Amino acid sequence: MLSLFRRFFQSKIGLPLFIGFLVLMAFAFAAADITGTSFSGVSASSRVAVVGGEPLPASEVTSGAQIALEQVRAQVDPTITMPAFIAQDGLDEVVKQLIDRYAIGAFAQKYGLRAGKNLIDSEILTIPAFRGATGEFDQTIYQAALRQRGITDATLRRDLRDGLLEQQLFESTMGAPRMPEKVARHYASLVLERRQGEIALIPSAAFAPTADPTAQQLDAWYKDNRARFVRPERRVLRFAVFSADQLGLDPTPSEAEIAARFKANADAYKASEQRAVSYFIVPTEDAAKSFVTRLKGGMTLEAAARDAGFNVAKGDLRGKDELANSTSLAFAESVFKASERGVVEPTSGTLGWYVARVDRVVRTPARTLAQASSEIAAQLRQEKLAAAVAQRTSEIEAEIDNGTALAEVAKAYNLKVDTTPELLADGRIYGPQGGQVIAQLMPLVATAFQMEESAPQLAELTPGREFIIFDVARIEESRAAPLADIRAEAVEGWKRAEGAKLARAAADRVLKKVVAGTPLATALAAENKPGFERETVNLKRRELIARRDGNVPPPLVLMFSMAQGSAKKLEAPRDLGWYVVDLAAITTDPVDSEPGLVDQTRRSLAPTLSQEYRAQVTAAIRKEVGVERNEAAIEALRKQLAGGV
């Protein structure tokens, strides 16, 4: 319950963003140059807030927003843009979490908690990014990694310190809180709660003007709503797929090479014999002789072992030397003297006396050079081809590394170059045609979105057999589409926005009548407009919680947070209209009607309870240390990150 509503009202993006010392340890934040003494502008040193007397610089918020955006791209939507991230309250969440991080660090130090140099050093040693080839911490790699990300040693250590202080402050006291039974019964009863009412949608389209806007009206509306038309980053890839057969290689071995391989492995072509044997071991020679007599009399090895309480070991085909190495030389010689399916004479070994039977004999006659030639030739051909392919692909890679363009490499090796349509970061083709990029390119898309233009790379598609050279032919940066390109869509958007104003007024009229006692259907009919939608709702709260995707429509969320007999309105997204939600009745089954529900609720809400306690303590900490937000700087940063929106 708590988590359901928290997911809805706390993060529009659908991913709880975590900005803190663990993220920084993965190189989340760039260095913060804390200078300046006044709230002005939105430079790297501008103060977004002052927390406990310490300024929070805009540079850290910018870096945090970039990393949070990458987090959302990796876990939720690979194509989300910074303007869309900001529109979904992502920047506000980043600012909030950074302020909390600063406040907790200041509070912990104020009351004597410490994270010393040795403790911070031990944390740095655990970060995989700072380890060398031996798996140990490498100072050179550490310094290079910090420079690459623009992080100073002091910044990293400060963030690690704050994270460790946060652990000291919270983990021991809030690790496993227990919800009181009375509170657990209350939340358990919510699961059994049923709500009945109606939801109506008053669509903007019903009130939208039929005439198109003037150029001035459309320009003004587009300027205020450019974020709606931001196109995601797209990339066009060029690629050439080729196989080992296209490299003009001749791996055919010569007669001399075949003869040399035959000579080097002469033992492999001599006559050979392998035997498989089953056996068990007894402690004395007399016992072994007794068992052998019984076996020769017709008893099976398995029956003899079973009667005496022994287990039979079954061996694979082995030569005499291999068998001797795993048992004893005497036993191996006895095995190779016996006939197939025959009983082996009693032979001693390290652990006792062997009682054995030869299960199978495989004899391989000697082969001459002529007889083995085709087999050796096939082996050599495969080896030479692999070596030649490795050499040729190394040459191609060296050409690429030296700046040779993909087209030149393709021409040199007679390869066909293909070009993709504009691709999104998740491999989808951008535009009305839709679809996915070809399967061969799909594993390379993520890499391609990290590459510079015209910087080809070589990749292996099928180990040793199929390869691809690819580069980024063109990068279309994420930006709002020009008005001329989306004029028809913008006109429709303006009409919906204008209609939404009138739809809101209609929703106010309907809501006023419903609150006064008029049935919702009657109030809607009085508007005398087409396209109104009305739906009766009769749901239990657990039916909402059970939705696997967690995507509960906002009007239902509102209905399950209202008081019985009340009515409210709610704006639909993207100027689609306004909802009117009328809650008629709330009924709840007795909690005791479902045994075990209270304990189940207590267990399921334990993590949420910890989060609630943490949020309350953090709010109190912010109040004690003091937080001064610079809303002007935050708004300026919001516009800057959104590209001037």
C-alpha positions in Angstrom: 0.0 0.0 0.0 2.5 2.6 1.1 4.9 1.5 -1.6 2.1 1.6 -4.2 1.3 5.2 -3.6 5.0 6.1 -3.1 5.8 4.7 -6.5 3.0 6.8 -8.1 3.5 10.2 -6.4 7.2 10.2 -5.8 8.7 9.3 -9.2 6.9 9.8 -12.5 9.7 8.0 -14.2 8.9 4.8 -12.5 12.5 4.2 -11.3 13.5 5.3 -7.8 16.7 7.2 -8.5 19.5 6.6 -6.0 22.1 9.3 -5.9 24.7 8.7 -3.2 28.1 7.5 -2.3 27.6 4.1 -4.0 26.9 5.9 -7.3 29.9 8.1 -6.9 32.1 5.0 -6.3 30.9 4.0 -9.8 32.0 7.5 -10.9 28.7 9.2 -10.9 29.7 12.7 -10.0 32.2 15.1 -11.5 34.3 17.3 -9.3 32.6 20.3 -7.6 34.5 23.5 -7.7 32.9 25.2 -4.7 33.5 28.9 -5.1 31.5 32.1 -5.3 29.5 33.8 -2.6 26.2 34.7 -4.1 23.2 33.2 -5.9 23.8 34.4 -9.5 23.8 32.7 -12.9 24.1 29.0 -13.4 27.9 28.5 -13.7 29.6 25.4 -12.4 30.2 27.1 -9.1 26.7 28.5 -8.7 24.9 27.4 -5.5 21.8 25.4 -6.0 21.4 25.2 -2.3 23.2 25.8 1.0 22.9 22.8 3.4 24.2 23.2 6.9 26.3 26.2 5.8 27.9 24.2 3.0 27.0 25.2 -0.6 25.8 22.5 -3.1 27.3 23.6 -6.4 25.4 23.4 -9.7 28.2 21.3 -11.2 27.4 18.4 -8.8 23.7 18.6 -9.7 24.5 18.6 -13.4 26.7 15.5 -13.0 24.1 13.8 -10.8 21.4 14.5 -13.4 23.5 13.0 -16.2 24.2 9.9 -14.2 20.6 9.5 -13.1 19.6 9.9 -16.8 22.0 7.1 -17.7 20.6 5.0 -14.9 17.1 5.4 -16.3 18.3 4.6 -19.8 20.0 1.4 -18.6 17.0 0.2 -16.5 13.8 1.7 -17.9 14.0 3.5 -21.3 17.1 3.5 -23.4 15.8 6.4 -25.6 14.8 8.9 -22.8 16.2 12.3 -23.3 17.3 14.9 -20.8 14.2 17.2 -21.5 11.9 14.2 -21.0 13.8 13.2 -17.8 13.4 16.7 -16.5 9.7 16.9 -17.5 9.1 13.7 -15.4 10.6 15.4 -12.3 14.0 13.7 -12.6 16.0 16.8 -11.9 13.8 17.6 -8.8 14.6 14.1 -7.4 18.3 14.5 -8.0 18.3 17.9 -6.2 16.3 16.4 -3.3 18.7 13.4 -2.9 21.8 15.5 -3.1 20.5 17.9 -0.4 19.6 14.9 1.8 23.1 13.5 1.3 24.8 16.8 2.3 22.4 17.2 5.3 23.0 13.7 6.6 26.8 14.2 6.4 26.7 17.5 8.2 24.4 16.1 10.9 26.5 13.0 11.5 29.7 15.1 11.9 27.9 17.5 14.2 27.1 14.7 16.7 30.6 13.1 16.6 30.3 10.4 14.0 33.5 9.9 12.1 34.8 8.1 9.0 38.6 8.2 9.2 41.2 8.0 6.4 41.9 4.4 7.0 38.2 3.4 6.7 37.8 5.5 3.5 41.0 3.9 2.1 39.6 0.5 2.7 36.5 1.4 0.7 38.6 2.7 -2.2 40.5 -0.6 -2.2 37.2 -2.5 -2.8 36.2 -0.5 -6.0 36.8 -2.8 -9.0 37.5 0.2 -11.3 40.8 0.9 -9.4 42.2 -2.6 -9.8 45.0 -3.7 -12.1 45.6 -6.9 -14.0 46.6 -8.7 -10.8 43.3 -7.8 -9.2 45.0 -5.5 -6.7 44.6 -1.8 -6.2 46.7 0.2 -8.7 47.5 3.8 -7.9 48.2 4.7 -11.5 44.8 3.3 -12.6 43.2 5.1 -9.7 44.6 8.5 -10.8 43.8 7.9 -14.4 40.2 6.9 -13.7 39.7 10.0 -11.6 41.1 12.2 -14.4 39.0 10.5 -17.0 35.8 11.3 -15.0 36.9 14.7 -13.8 36.8 13.7 -10.2 39.4 14.8 -7.6 40.6 12.6 -4.9 39.1 15.0 -2.3 35.7 14.8 -4.0 35.7 11.0 -4.0 36.8 10.8 -0.4 34.2 13.3 0.7 31.4 11.4 -0.9 32.7 8.1 0.5 32.8 9.7 3.9 29.2 10.9 3.7 28.1 7.5 2.6 29.9 5.8 5.5 28.5 8.3 8.0 25.0 7.6 6.6 25.6 3.9 7.2 26.6 4.5 10.8 23.6 6.8 11.3 20.9 4.6 9.8 21.8 1.0 9.4 22.0 0.0 13.1 18.8 1.7 14.1 16.6 1.1 11.1 17.8 -2.2 9.7 14.7 -4.3 10.7 11.9 -2.2 12.3 8.8 -4.1 13.5 5.4 -2.7 12.7 3.0 -2.5 15.6 0.1 -4.9 15.3 -2.5 -2.2 15.4 -0.8 -0.4 12.5 -0.4 -3.7 10.7 -4.1 -4.5 11.1 -5.0 -1.1 9.7 -2.9 -1.7 6.5 -4.2 -5.3 6.3 -7.7 -3.9 6.3 -6.8 -1.7 3.4 -6.0 -4.8 1.3 -9.6 -6.0 1.9 -11.1 -2.6 1.1 -13.5 -2.3 -1.8 -14.4 1.0 -3.4 -17.4 1.7 -5.6 -17.9 4.8 -7.7 -17.6 6.3 -11.2 -14.8 7.9 -13.2 -15.6 10.2 -16.1 -13.3 11.7 -18.7 -14.2 15.1 -20.1 -12.0 15.1 -23.3 -10.3 18.3 -24.6 -11.3 17.2 -28.1 -14.9 18.0 -27.3 -14.1 21.6 -26.7 -11.2 22.0 -29.1 -11.5 24.9 -31.7 -12.0 23.9 -35.3 -10.0 26.7 -36.7 -6.2 26.5 -36.9 -4.2 28.9 -34.7 -2.5 31.9 -36.1 1.2 31.8 -36.8 1.8 33.9 -33.7 -0.3 31.6 -31.5 1.3 28.5 -32.8 4.8 29.9 -32.4 4.1 30.9 -28.8 2.5 27.5 -27.9 5.4 25.6 -29.6 8.0 27.6 -27.6 6.3 26.7 -24.3 5.9 23.0 -25.3 9.0 22.2 -27.2 9.8 19.4 -24.7 6.9 17.5 -26.1 8.6 17.3 -29.5 12.1 16.4 -28.5 13.4 13.7 -30.7 15.6 11.1 -29.2 19.2 10.7 -30.3 19.5 8.7 -33.5 22.5 7.2 -35.2 23.1 5.9 -38.7 25.6 3.0 -38.9 27.6 1.8 -41.9 28.8 -1.8 -41.8 30.4 -4.5 -43.8 30.0 -8.1 -42.9 32.5 -10.6 -44.1 33.5 -14.2 -43.6 36.9 -15.9 -43.5 36.2 -17.2 -47.1 36.1 -13.6 -48.4 39.6 -12.8 -47.1 41.4 -14.6 -50.0 43.3 -16.9 -47.7 44.7 -20.3 -48.9 45.1 -22.6 -45.9 45.9 -25.7 -47.9 48.8 -27.5 -46.3 51.7 -28.8 -48.4 52.8 -32.4 -48.6 55.9 -31.5 -46.6 53.8 -30.0 -43.8 51.6 -33.1 -43.7 54.7 -35.4 -43.6 56.2 -33.3 -40.8 53.0 -33.5 -38.7 52.9 -37.3 -39.3 56.5 -37.6 -38.1 56.0 -35.4 -35.1 52.9 -37.4 -34.0 54.2 -40.8 -35.0 52.9 -42.5 -31.8 49.4 -41.5 -32.6 49.5 -43.5 -35.8 51.0 -46.7 -34.4 48.9 -49.7 -33.8 47.1 -49.4 -30.4 44.8 -51.3 -28.1 42.4 -49.9 -25.5 40.4 -51.9 -23.0 37.5 -51.1 -20.7 37.4 -53.0 -17.4 35.0 -53.4 -14.5 36.4 -54.3 -11.0 36.1 -54.2 -7.3 38.9 -54.5 -4.6 39.1 -57.0 -1.8 41.6 -56.9 1.1 43.3 -60.4 0.6 44.7 -62.6 -2.1 42.6 -65.5 -0.9 39.4 -63.6 -1.1 40.3 -62.4 -4.6 41.1 -66.0 -5.8 37.8 -67.2 -4.3 35.8 -64.5 -6.2 37.7 -65.3 -9.5 36.8 -69.0 -9.1 33.1 -68.1 -8.7 33.3 -65.8 -11.7 34.8 -68.5 -13.8 32.0 -70.7 -12.7 29.4 -68.4 -14.2 28.6 -65.9 -11.5 28.6 -62.3 -12.8 31.0 -59.7 -11.4 28.1 -57.5 -10.3 26.3 -60.4 -8.4 29.5 -61.4 -6.7 30.2 -57.8 -5.5 26.6 -57.3 -4.4 26.5 -60.5 -2.3 29.7 -59.4 -0.5 28.8 -55.8 -0.1 31.2 -54.3 -2.6 30.6 -51.7 -5.3 31.7 -52.3 -8.9 33.7 -49.6 -10.6 33.3 -49.4 -14.4 36.2 -47.9 -16.4 36.3 -46.2 -19.8 38.4 -47.4 -22.7 42.1 -46.9 -21.8 45.5 -47.9 -23.1 47.9 -49.9 -21.0 49.9 -47.0 -19.8 46.9 -44.9 -19.0 45.4 -47.8 -17.0 48.6 -48.4 -15.2 48.8 -44.7 -14.1 45.4 -44.8 -12.6 45.7 -48.3 -11.0 48.9 -50.3 -11.0 51.3 -51.6 -13.6 50.7 -55.2 -12.5 47.0 -54.8 -12.8 47.3 -53.2 -16.3 49.4 -56.1 -17.5 47.0 -58.6 -16.2 44.1 -56.8 -17.9 45.8 -56.8 -21.2 46.6 -60.5 -21.0 42.9 -61.5 -20.4 40.5 -62.1 -23.3 37.5 -59.9 -24.0 34.7 -60.5 -21.5 37.2 -62.7 -19.7 38.1 -62.7 -16.0 41.3 -61.0 -15.0 43.7 -63.0 -12.8 43.9 -61.8 -9.2 46.4 -58.9 -9.0 47.5 -56.7 -6.1 47.4 -53.0 -6.0 47.9 -50.2 -3.5 44.4 -50.6 -1.9 44.1 -54.4 -2.1 43.5 -57.1 -4.6 41.6 -56.5 -7.9 38.7 -58.7 -9.0 38.1 -57.7 -12.5 36.5 -58.4 -15.9 37.4 -57.1 -19.3 34.3 -55.5 -20.8 35.5 -54.3 -24.1 38.6 -54.4 -26.4 39.2 -51.9 -29.2 42.2 -52.5 -31.4 43.3 -49.8 -33.9 45.7 -50.9 -36.6 48.8 -48.8 -37.5 48.3 -46.2 -40.2 50.7 -45.2 -42.9 51.3 -41.6 -44.0 49.1 -42.1 -47.0 46.3 -43.5 -44.8 46.5 -40.6 -42.3 47.2 -37.9 -44.9 43.6 -36.6 -45.3 43.0 -36.4 -41.6 46.2 -34.5 -41.0 45.5 -32.2 -43.9 42.1 -31.3 -42.4 43.7 -30.5 -39.1 46.4 -28.4 -40.6 43.9 -26.6 -42.9 41.8 -25.6 -39.9 44.8 -24.5 -37.9 46.3 -22.5 -40.8 42.9 -20.9 -41.5 42.5 -19.8 -37.9 46.0 -18.4 -37.9 45.6 -16.6 -41.2 42.2 -15.1 -40.2 43.7 -13.9 -37.0 46.6 -12.3 -38.9 44.4 -10.7 -41.5 41.9 -9.3 -39.0 44.8 -7.9 -37.0 46.0 -6.2 -40.1 42.5 -4.8 -40.7 42.3 -3.6 -37.1 45.7 -2.0 -37.4 44.5 -0.1 -40.5 41.4 1.1 -38.6 43.5 2.1 -35.6 45.7 4.1 -37.9 42.7 6.1 -39.1 41.8 4.3 -42.3 38.1 4.9 -43.2 35.6 2.1 -43.4 35.0 2.7 -47.1 38.7 2.4 -47.8 39.1 -0.8 -45.8 36.0 -2.3 -47.5 37.4 -1.4 -51.0 40.8 -2.9 -50.2 39.2 -6.2 -49.3 36.3 -6.1 -51.8 33.6 -5.9 -49.1 30.1 -4.6 -49.5 29.2 -1.6 -47.3 25.5 -1.3 -46.1 23.9 1.6 -44.2 21.2 1.3 -41.6 18.2 3.7 -41.2 18.3 6.0 -38.2 18.5 3.9 -35.1 17.5 4.5 -31.5 19.6 3.4 -28.6 17.5 0.2 -28.1 18.0 -0.9 -31.7 14.6 0.2 -33.0 14.4 1.9 -36.3 13.3 5.5 -35.9 10.3 6.8 -37.9 7.0 5.5 -39.2 8.5 2.3 -40.7 9.5 1.1 -37.3 11.0 -2.4 -36.8 14.3 -3.5 -35.4 17.8 -3.4 -36.7 19.1 -6.7 -38.3 20.0 -9.4 -35.8 23.7 -9.2 -36.7 23.9 -5.5 -35.6 21.8 -5.8 -32.4 24.7 -6.7 -30.1 26.7 -3.7 -31.5 24.1 -0.9 -31.0 25.1 -0.1 -27.4 28.7 0.2 -28.5 27.8 2.3 -31.5 26.0 4.8 -29.3 29.3 5.4 -27.4 31.4 5.9 -30.6 32.4 9.0 -32.4 31.5 9.6 -36.0 33.7 7.9 -38.7 35.7 5.9 -36.2 35.3 2.3 -37.4 35.6 -0.8 -35.2 36.1 -4.5 -36.0 34.0 -7.1 -34.2 33.6 -10.9 -34.4 30.1 -12.2 -35.1 30.9 -15.9 -35.2 34.2 -16.8 -33.6 36.8 -17.4 -36.2 34.3 -17.4 -39.1 32.3 -14.2 -39.5 33.3 -10.6 -38.8 31.9 -7.0 -39.1 33.5 -3.6 -39.6 31.1 -0.8 -38.5 31.2 2.9 -37.8 28.8 5.7 -37.1 28.0 7.5 -40.3 25.8 10.2 -38.8 24.7 11.3 -35.3 21.4 13.1 -35.0 21.5 14.8 -31.5 18.5 14.7 -29.3 16.6 18.0 -29.8 13.2 19.4 -30.4 12.0 18.9 -33.9 11.7 22.2 -35.9 8.2 23.5 -36.0 8.0 23.2 -39.8 8.6 19.4 -39.5 5.8 18.8 -37.0 3.4 21.6 -37.8 0.4 19.4 -38.1 1.1 17.7 -34.8 1.7 21.1 -33.2 -1.6 22.4 -34.5 -3.4 19.4 -33.0 -1.5 20.0 -29.7 -2.5 23.7 -29.7 -6.2 22.7 -30.3 -6.1 20.1 -27.4 -4.5 22.7 -25.1 -7.2 25.2 -25.9 -9.8 22.6 -25.5 -8.3 21.5 -22.2 -9.0 25.0 -20.8 -12.7 24.7 -21.6 -12.7 21.0 -20.5 -11.4 22.1 -17.1 -14.2 24.6 -16.8 -16.7 21.9 -17.7 -15.1 19.6 -15.2 -15.6 22.3 -12.5 -19.2 22.6 -13.4 -19.8 18.8 -13.4 -17.9 18.5 -10.1 -19.9 21.2 -8.5 -23.2 19.4 -9.4 -21.9 16.0 -8.3 -20.9 17.4 -4.9 -24.3 18.9 -4.6 -25.9 15.5 -5.1 -26.5 15.3 -8.9 -25.7 11.9 -10.4 -22.5 12.0 -12.4 -24.3 10.8 -15.6 -26.9 13.6 -15.3 -24.2 16.2 -14.8 -22.3 15.0 -17.8 -25.4 15.0 -20.0 -26.1 18.6 -19.0 -22.9 19.6 -20.8 -24.5 18.4 -24.1 -21.1 17.5 -25.6 -20.0 14.4 -27.5 -17.2 12.1 -26.5 -17.6 12.1 -22.8 -16.6 8.8 -21.2 -18.0 7.3 -17.9 -17.0 4.1 -16.3 -18.3 2.4 -13.2 -15.7 1.1 -10.7 -16.1 -1.7 -8.3 -12.6 -2.9 -7.2 -10.7 -4.1 -4.2 -7.4 -2.5 -3.4 -5.7 -5.8 -3.6 -6.7 -6.0 -7.3 -4.7 -2.8 -7.9 -1.7 -4.1 -6.0 -1.8 -7.4 -7.9 -1.2 -5.7 -11.3 2.1 -7.1 -12.4 3.3 -4.0 -14.2 2.4 -1.7 -11.3 0.8 0.6 -13.9 -2.4 1.8 -12.1 -4.3 4.6 -13.9 -4.0 7.9 -12.0 -7.8 8.2 -11.6 -7.9 4.9 -9.8 -5.0 6.0 -7.6 -7.0 9.1 -6.7 -10.1 7.1 -6.0 -8.3 4.9 -3.6 -7.0 7.9 -1.7 -10.4 9.8 -1.4 -12.9 9.9 1.4 -16.3 8.2 1.0 -18.9 10.3 -0.6 -16.4 12.8 -2.1 -15.7 13.8 -5.6 -12.6 15.3 -7.2 -11.2 16.3 -10.5 -7.8 15.3 -12.0 -6.0 16.5 -15.1 -5.2 13.9 -17.8 -1.7 13.9 -19.3 -0.8 15.8 -22.4 -3.9 18.0 -22.5 -6.1 15.0 -23.2 -8.8 16.3 -20.8 -10.0 16.2 -17.2 -11.2 13.3 -15.1 -14.0 13.6 -12.6 -13.8 10.9 -9.9 -16.9 10.2 -7.8 -16.5 7.8 -4.8 -19.8 6.5 -3.6 -19.0 3.8 -1.1 -16.1 2.1 0.8 -16.6 -1.4 2.3 -14.1 -3.5 4.1 -14.2 -7.2 4.9 -13.2 -8.1 8.5 -9.4 -8.6 8.9 -9.9 -11.8 10.8 -11.8 -13.3 7.9 -8.4 -14.0 6.3 -6.1 -15.7 8.7 -2.4 -14.8 8.5 -3.1 -11.5 6.6 -1.8 -9.3 9.5 1.5 -11.2 9.8 1.9 -11.2 6.0 1.2 -7.5 5.9 3.7 -6.8 8.7 6.4 -8.8 6.8 5.7 -7.2 3.4 5.7 -3.7 4.8 8.9 -4.1 6.9 11.2 -2.6 4.1 8.7 0.2 3.5 8.5 1.0 7.2 12.3 1.3 7.3 12.1 3.7 4.3 9.3 5.7 6.1 11.4 6.0 9.2 14.4 7.0 7.2 12.4 9.7 5.3 11.1 11.1 8.6 14.5 11.2 10.2 16.0 12.8 7.1 13.3 15.5 7.1 14.1 16.3 10.7 17.8 16.4 9.9 17.2 18.8 7.0 15.3 21.0 9.5 18.0 20.9 12.1 21.0 21.6 9.9 19.1 24.1 7.8 18.5 24.1 4.0 18.3 27.1 1.8 17.2 26.3 -1.8 18.1 28.6 -4.6 15.0 28.2 -6.7 16.2 30.7 -9.3 19.4 28.7 -9.9 17.5 25.4 -10.0 15.1 26.8 -12.6 18.0 28.2 -14.6 19.8 24.8 -14.4 16.5 23.1 -15.5 16.3 25.3 -18.6 20.0 24.9 -19.3 19.9 21.1 -19.1 16.7 21.0 -21.2 18.3 23.0 -24.0 16.5 26.2 -23.2 13.1 24.8 -22.7 
